[in-house]
Amino acid sequence: MPFALMGIPAAFVIGAVGFAARSAPAGRHARVLRHHLGWGSVLSAIGLAVMLLTAWATYGDQYYDDLEWAGIFLASVMGGVLFLFGLGPFVPWLLGLLGRSAVRLPPPVRLAARDLAGNRARTAP
């Protein structure tokens, strides 16, 4: 039964990789669209709220039967997946920020940072 429950979060993880890849700009100097960052922020906030609610719900010392335990476990995992799903668009944005600020880095790190920033579509997922 736990393996069947893990199929749902696994599907969301696959979607998160696609969302991160889609939110990455195609060009080296292009910027991440604001609506991708907005949706990412909303999804991260929802995921964090779900994780906080499940942690608050299980705070008391109660006995849970198997079905309640599975539901709480699935809700907490889904909250974590939504949180990570929402962080997807921030990876290309942070890589672009790193590439723009690479001027102040030492030469080997600068080359690596610019390479990462130039290939954000492949680096993000």
Secondary structure, 3 states (H helix, E strand, C coil): CHHHHCHHHHHHHHHHHHHHHHHCCCCCCCCCCHHHHHHHHHHHHHHHHHHHHHHHHCCCCCCCCHHHHHHHHHHHHHHHHHHHHHHCCHHHHHHHHHHHCHHHCCHHHHHHHHHHHHCHHHHCC
